[in-house]
């Protein structure tokens, strides 16, 4: 599963040389990338419904939700103070902004930057508010996505706490920032 793959903690005995550690990390990173592509295809996040959009000077984003998350929003969560149910998932796709060539006043998605995920599983992610977090950065040169790293923007760790640290601001809303726009 994506979140498990994205949250691997690498532990090496002191006897392994640094260069060997680097190679092991590279191999695992390639394996994670392949698993992400398979998982994303199985997950079908591209077919999820739109929750909302967000934008700043650097990125435009579309936030999507699986059917469990959409049903939660329709029931008034997270604004009603109830927790998001286990099984809810969200994806946030980030692109660089660009002008629409036919309607220059409009900003549209440009190049793909990355995809963030949030997965609600209270047992697996009990120490991070019940949510697992992952980010996969898109590499246009190889047309693949790779797990985010500490040198990315924003920096990502290799555990669920990388997203949790940011989302604690929304603790009263079960760690969910985004509102579901009126339809």
C-alpha distance (Angstrom), angle and dihedral (degrees) to the residues before:
residue distance angle dihedral
X1 . . .
X2 3.79 . .
X3 3.76 98.7 .
X4 3.79 93.2 48.7
X5 3.79 91.0 48.7
X6 3.77 92.4 46.9
X7 3.78 92.3 51.6
X8 3.79 102.6 54.1
X9 3.77 114.9 146.6
X10 3.79 110.1 -149.5
X11 3.79 115.0 -145.3
X12 3.79 118.9 -176.5
X13 3.79 129.6 -174.2
X14 3.82 113.4 -121.5
X15 3.81 90.6 -113.0
X16 3.82 92.7 71.4
X17 3.80 113.1 94.3
X18 3.80 118.6 -121.9
X19 3.83 91.7 -115.2
X20 3.81 89.6 53.9
X21 3.79 90.1 50.4
X22 3.81 90.3 52.6
X23 3.82 91.4 51.3
X24 3.81 91.3 49.3
X25 3.82 89.7 51.0
X26 3.82 90.6 49.7
X27 3.80 92.2 49.8
X28 3.80 92.2 48.4
X29 3.80 90.9 46.8
X30 3.81 91.1 54.1
X31 3.80 89.9 47.5
X32 3.82 90.7 49.6
X33 3.80 90.4 51.1
X34 3.81 91.5 52.5
X35 3.82 91.2 46.4
X36 3.81 90.8 49.1
X37 3.79 92.1 53.8
X38 3.82 90.8 49.3
X39 3.81 92.4 43.7
X40 3.80 93.7 47.6
X41 3.80 90.1 51.3
X42 3.81 91.3 49.0
X43 3.78 92.4 44.1
X44 3.77 92.5 51.6
X45 3.81 93.4 -150.8
X46 3.79 89.5 160.3
X47 3.80 86.7 67.6
X48 3.80 95.3 50.4
X49 3.79 120.0 111.9
X50 3.78 123.3 -98.4
X51 3.79 115.4 -102.1
X52 3.78 98.6 178.3
X53 3.78 146.0 -48.5
X54 3.78 131.3 -113.0
X55 3.77 132.8 -167.0
X56 3.76 142.7 179.8
X57 3.81 133.7 161.5
X58 3.81 92.3 -76.9
X59 3.81 105.1 39.9
X60 3.78 146.6 16.5
X61 3.78 116.1 -150.5
X62 3.78 141.7 -170.5
X63 3.80 117.7 -152.1
X64 3.80 114.1 -152.0
X65 3.81 132.0 -172.4
X66 3.78 135.1 -158.2
X67 3.83 117.5 -124.8
X68 3.84 92.4 -90.6
X69 3.82 90.7 55.2
X70 3.82 93.4 44.8
X71 3.83 90.3 50.8
X72 3.82 89.2 49.9
X73 3.79 91.0 52.8
X74 3.82 91.3 48.1
X75 3.82 88.2 52.6
X76 3.81 89.5 56.7
X77 3.81 99.1 -98.7
X78 3.02 129.0 174.9
X79 3.81 95.5 15.1
X80 3.81 93.3 55.6
X81 3.81 92.3 60.0
X82 3.80 94.9 -114.2
X83 3.81 119.3 128.3
X84 3.77 122.8 -103.4
X85 3.83 108.3 -107.2
X86 3.79 122.6 -110.6
X87 3.80 111.3 -94.3
X88 3.81 94.2 43.0
X89 3.80 113.9 131.5
X90 3.76 135.0 -175.3
X91 3.79 133.3 -170.8
X92 3.79 126.3 -164.3
X93 3.79 115.7 -161.2
X94 3.82 115.6 -159.0
X95 3.79 124.9 -158.9
X96 3.79 133.2 171.5
X97 3.82 108.5 -104.2
X98 3.78 121.6 -112.6
X99 3.79 137.1 173.2
X100 3.76 118.0 -98.2
X101 3.80 106.4 -111.6
X102 3.82 92.6 -140.3
X103 3.79 98.2 39.3
X104 3.83 108.1 29.5
X105 3.82 93.3 -172.6
X106 3.82 89.0 66.4
X107 3.80 125.0 82.8
X108 3.81 115.0 -146.4
X109 3.81 135.6 175.4
X110 3.80 115.4 -72.8
X111 3.81 123.6 176.7
X112 3.80 118.7 -2.0
X113 3.83 111.8 -109.7
X114 3.80 106.7 175.2
X115 3.79 147.8 -43.8
X116 3.82 123.2 -121.6
X117 3.79 123.3 -159.1
X118 3.80 134.8 -161.0
X119 3.81 119.3 -169.4
X120 3.82 122.6 -173.0
X121 3.81 113.5 -140.4
X122 3.79 112.5 142.7
X123 3.80 94.9 -165.2
X124 3.81 99.7 46.3
X125 3.80 94.7 41.1
X126 3.81 101.7 32.3
X127 3.81 92.3 134.4
X128 3.82 92.6 56.6
X129 3.77 101.8 48.9
X130 3.79 92.9 -83.6
X131 3.80 93.6 -63.9
X132 3.80 130.8 113.6
X133 3.80 117.2 -155.4
X134 3.79 132.7 -160.3
X135 3.80 138.4 166.3
X136 3.78 127.8 -161.7
X137 3.80 118.6 -163.4
X138 3.78 117.5 -146.4
X139 3.80 117.7 -128.5
X140 3.81 108.3 -158.3
X141 3.83 93.6 -168.0
X142 3.81 92.5 61.8
X143 3.83 96.5 24.1
X144 3.82 89.5 -129.6
X145 3.77 137.4 117.0
X146 3.79 122.0 -127.9
X147 3.81 132.1 -170.9
X148 3.80 113.2 -88.6
X149 3.80 116.9 -103.1
X150 3.78 138.9 -157.0
X151 3.83 89.7 -94.1
X152 3.81 92.9 57.0
X153 3.79 128.2 98.5
X154 2.94 105.8 -79.7
X155 3.81 97.3 18.5
X156 3.80 113.4 -114.9
X157 3.78 128.5 -154.5
X158 3.76 125.2 -150.3
X159 3.78 97.3 -106.7
X160 3.80 140.4 59.5
X161 3.78 91.6 -91.9
X162 3.83 93.9 76.6
X163 3.81 91.4 75.9
X164 3.77 94.6 30.0
X165 3.82 93.0 62.9
X166 3.80 90.6 59.8
X167 3.80 96.7 39.4
X168 3.82 95.5 53.8
X169 3.82 86.0 89.1
X170 3.81 86.5 71.7
X171 3.83 96.9 44.9
X172 3.82 92.3 127.0
X173 3.83 87.8 57.6
X174 3.82 93.7 49.9
X175 3.82 89.2 -94.8
X176 3.83 93.7 -62.6
X177 3.82 117.2 131.8
X178 3.77 100.2 -178.6
X179 3.79 126.4 87.0
X180 3.78 121.3 -149.6
X181 3.79 108.6 -115.5
X182 3.81 118.9 -125.9
X183 3.80 112.0 -96.3
